[in-house]
Amino acid sequence: MCVQKMRPSSFSEVERHRYQAEKMMLRQFMLMKQQDQVPDDLSVRDMKSWLLTGRRFLEEFQEIIVEDCRDLFMAELAWTTARHMCLNQMEQELLEELSKEKQLSQLFNRQVTLEGLQMFLSVLRPAAEQAVHTCLPRLNRKLLRVFSVTPITSGPLSDEDTKAVALMELEQVTAALVPELVDTVLKFLLDKPEQENQSEAASAEIGKLLANSAAACLCQFGSVPVMPLLDVCTMAAQRMVKAIYKRYVDRSRSFHLMDYDESSFVAREGVISAIQDMDYTVETDTSSQADLHLGISDRLKEELEEKREASPEISHDDNVAGGGAGLSTSLIRLETNDQLVALQQEEVDLSVTEESSVKDCDVKKKGGFWRMLTYFFHAQTKE
């Protein structure tokens, strides 16, 4: 089984909340990084690592019971891999969202977020739909007047009754199109701001939608010519686009929450604490490495001095050809680096041994491995 993409929509309720919380923290970190509010030595990768270490496999799945320590190790490895994939996907989503917000900010000539835009659209949409509804009666009457010249008289209804029925059908059909018509106009305004002649392109697409729907209602009057019908509907579409755009401009000027960002209220303080934590860790690690290196250097110098005191000829040889000081320093650095590598390797080996011991102590030897996998991999999607 291979996980290509972890979809938040397939997560459990708890996992979805965790995903959104971590995404808000990562978003706020990326924004603060853009605003030079994060130390230069900290990157998005550091923030993802910090988020990764914030959750522990054994803490979240304490009820897991396994027979073999290797099963537990493989389960934790799979869980950690899935966490890495989620965080990488999260970063990619945020990069795309921030790029879109940058385009929208340029379009509106002000700071715009996707959250703020959705709030704005919730205000704009009812006004835009009302504007379209206002344009429909004129279109329906014109369609009936132009294309009902030769009614079918073989039916039980009179000409006037037939036109009344056709008008009612047109009103129902065109009214049902209103949400789609508004979405089409907004798509051109927001999703394709770089496209030239946006109004003409939107009018042409809306005209086709209206013509296709109206043709079914007008066919009872005989064959309907396509091009004249499309021309009438496109002219009406132009009036609709103009009305929607007017409300779009008016509402955007008076809407003051276009830059709303929930992460700045919910996650900012947590990110600041994380930055301080990561910065302190970096400083501590650097200081520890420097102290270790300095201690080894001092010890090697003392040993070299003892050798010189015990064998005076060493001091004489070191100063041959005026290069004694440089040669002595080079020897010290060489020996220091070799011993530093050896000490670091010992620390790594010791750490691995301790971690293995801790895992062995935490294992409860009951149950089965596949029961455990079924328990916590509810968030996987098949390729």
N, C-alpha and C positions, 0 to 999 in steps of 0.2 A: 504494500500500500504506500502510495507516494503523495505527499501534500504539496501541491503546486501553489496554492494560494489560500490563506486562511481568511475566510469571509466572516466579518463581524455579525452578519445576519444569521449565520449558522451557529453562533455561540449561544451558550446558555445565558440566562438573564444576568447571573453573577459575572460571567466572563465578559459580557458586553459592557457592563458598567466599568469593569477593570480596564478594558481596552480603551474606552472613552476617557477615563481618568488619566491613563498613561499618555494617550494621544494629546490631551490638553497640556500636560506637563512638557512633552516634547515640542509641541507647537510654541509654547511660551518661551522655552529655551532658544529655539531657532529665531524667534522674533527679537529676543534680547541679544542674541549673537549678532544679528543684523544691525542692531542699534549700538553696538560696541559696549554693551553692558555686561559682557562675560569676559573673563581673563583670556588672553590670546592663547594660552597653553591648553585651554579646554575646548573640545570639539563636540560635534553632535555624536560622534562615536563614543565619547566619554559619557555623555548623558544616557545613551542607550545602554551602556554597560552598567551605569548606576541603576537604571530601571530594572535591568536584568537581575542584579543582585538584591533587589528589594523584595523578591519573592523566593521562597525556598520550597523545593519539591517535597521534602519530608514534612514540612509544616502544613502544607496545603492538603496532603494526602496521608494523614496520620493513620487512617483506618485501613490502609493497604496492608495486606498480609501475603507474604511470599514464602516459598520453600527454599529458594536458592538465592544467594547474595547476587549472583550474576544477573538474575531476573530484575532485581531492584536497580542494579547499575544500568542495565539497558533501558529500563523504564525512565529513569531519571535523565539519561542521555537523550532519549527521544523527546521527552518533555522540554528539555533545554533547547534542543534543535528547533522545536515548534515555536518556542518563545523568541529565538533569534529571528525566525522567519516573520513572525508577527511584527516585531520591532522594525525590521527592514521594510516590510510592507507599509507600516505606519509612516516611516520617514518618506517613502515615495509618495504616498497620498498627500502628505503635508507639503511637499515640494510642488506638487501639481496645484493644490489649493492656494498656496501663497503666490504662485505664478498667475493664477486666474484673478486673485484679488489685486495684484499689481495692474493687470489689464483693466479691470473695472475701475480702479482708482484713477487711472488715466482717462477713461471714458467719462466719468462723472466729475473729473477735476477736483477730487476730494478723496479722503481716506475711506475705503469701502472694504468690508469683510463679507464673506459669504453668508454668515449669520445675519448681519445687518441687511444684506440684500433680500434674504428671505422674509424678514420682517417688513421691508419696504414693499415687496411684491404682495404680501398679504393685505396691505392697504390699497395698493394700486389695482389689483385684479378686480374687485367689485366695481370700481369706477370705470375701468376699461370695458367690462362686460356690459355695463349699463349704456356706455357710449355706442357699442355695437348694436344692442337692442334698439336703440333710437334710430339707427340707420336702416333697419330691416323692413319696416312697413313700406317705405318708399320703394325699396328694391322689389318687394313682392308685388306691389300694384303695377310697377312698370313691366315686370316679367309677364304678368297676366294680360296686360294691355297689348303688348307687342306680339306675344306668341299664342294668343287664343283667338286669332282672326277666323280660323276655320274650325269651329267646334264640331264634334261628332254628334249628329242629331238623332242617331238611331237608338240612343239610350232612353231610359224612362224619364230622365230629368230634362228640364228646359235649359236653354242656353244660360240663362241667369243663374239657375241653380247649379249648373255644372261649373260655372266660373266661381261661385261661392264655395263650392266644395274644393275646387282646385286652390283657391286662395287660402283656405283653412289648412290644406295639406302643406302648402308652401310655408306658411307661418310656423307650423310644427317642425318641419324639416330644417329650416334655416335657424330656428331658435335652438335646436339641438346642437348646431355647429358652433355656437357662440364661444364656449370654453376653448375649443380647438383653434378657432380664429384668433383669440387673444394670445394663446400660447405661441402660435406661429409668428405673430408680430413681435412678441417679447424675445423669441428665439433670434430673430434678425437683429434686434436692438442690443441684446446682451451677449449672445454666443458668437455673433459674427460682426463685431463692431468695426473690423477693418474692411469689410466688404463695401464696395462702392454702390451707390444707388440702392440703398437699403429699402427705401419706401417703394420703389418700383418692383424690386424683387419680392418683397412681402405682399404687395398688391397682386402680383401675378399669381403667386401661390394660393392666396385666399380666393382669388377669382376662379381658379380651377375647382377649388372645393365647393364653392357656391354653385357653379355651373353643373357639376356632376350631380349634386343633390337636387337641383331644380329640374333637371331634365326628366327625372322619373315622375315628377308631378305634372309636367306639361305634355307628356307623350300622349295623353288622352285627346289632345287637340290636333293630333297628326304628327308628322315628322318635324322635329325641331332642328333648325340649322345650327351647327355647332359653333361656328365663328361668331355670328351675331349674339348668340347666347353668352359666349365667353366675354365678348366686348362689354355687354351690359353688366355682367357680374364683376368684371375687373374695374369698371368705373365706380361701382358701389364699393368695392374693396378699397379703392383709393381714399374715399371719404372715411371709411372705417379706420384705416391706418392713420390718417391725419388726426382723427379724434382721439385715438389711443395715444399717439405720440404727444399730443397736447396735454393730456392728463398725466402722462409719464413725466414730462418736464415740470409741470406745476407741482406734482406731489413730491418729486425728488428735491425740489428747492426747499420745501417746508418740512422735510423729514429729517430729524436730527439723530437718529439712531443707526445711520448707515455704517458707522464704524464699530458697531457693538461687537465685543469679543468676550465670550464667557470665560475663556481661559485666563484672561487678565484678572478676573475677580476670584476664580476658583483655584487656579494653579500657580499664580505668580509667587506667592509666599513660599510654597513648597519648592519651587525651582530655585529661589534664592537660597534656601537652606541646602538644597542639593549642591549648588555651586560652591557654597562655603565648605561643605563636606568634601567634595572632590578636590577643591583647592588645598584644603588642609592635608588630605591624603597625599597629594602630589608633593607638597612641601616636606611632609614627614618622610616619604620615600627617598627624596633627594638628599635630605639631611642624613638619613641613616646610611645611604650609600657613601656619602662624603666622609662620615665618621668612620665607617668600616675601612675605607681606602686609606684614610689618614692614620688609623691605628696600625694597619699592616705596614705602612711605610715607616712609621716610627719604630716598630719592632725590628724591621729589616735593617734600618740604620744602626740601631743599637747592636745587632748581631755583627754588622760589618765593622763597627768600631772595636768590638771585642776581638775580632779576628786581627785587626790591625795592631792592637796592643800586644796580642800574643805573638804575631809574626811581623816584625818591623819591615821585612822586605816587601810585604804587600803594599804598604804605604808608598815605598820607593817605586815599585812597579806601576802603581796607579798614576804616578806623576811623570812618567816617562814622556818625553817629547812634548811637554807642556799640555798634555791632554788629560791629565789625571782627574780633574774635576768633572769634565764632561763624561769620561768613561765611568766614573763612579756613579754619577747620576743615572746614566743609561742602564747600568747593571741593576740599580735599585728599582727603576721603573719596570724593567723586564721581569724581575723576580716578583715585584708587587703585583703586576697584572696576572702572572701565572697563578700566584697563590690566591688572588681575589677570585679568579674563575673557579678554582678548586673549592673555595669556601662557599661560593654561590651555589655550586652544584650540590654540595653537601646539604645546604639549606633546602634546595628543591626536593632532594630525595627524602629528607626528613619530613617535609610538608606532605608529600604524597603518601608516605607511610602513615602519618597521623590521620590524614583524611580517610584512608582505607580502613583504619582501625575504628574511626567514628562510625563509618557506614556499617561495619560489621556489627557494632554494638546496637545500632538502631533497628536492625532487621528483626521482624517477628516471623518465625518460621511456621506459617500455617497458610492454607488457602492455595490459590493458583495464580500464575502470571497473567493469563488471558483475562481473568476476571478483573484484575487491576487495570489492564489497558482499556477494557470496556468502560471502566469507571471514569477515567479522566480524559480519554480522547474523544469526547463527544463533539469536539470542535473541528475535527478533521473533515475535509471534503475530498472525495475521490477525484482522480485525474480524469 
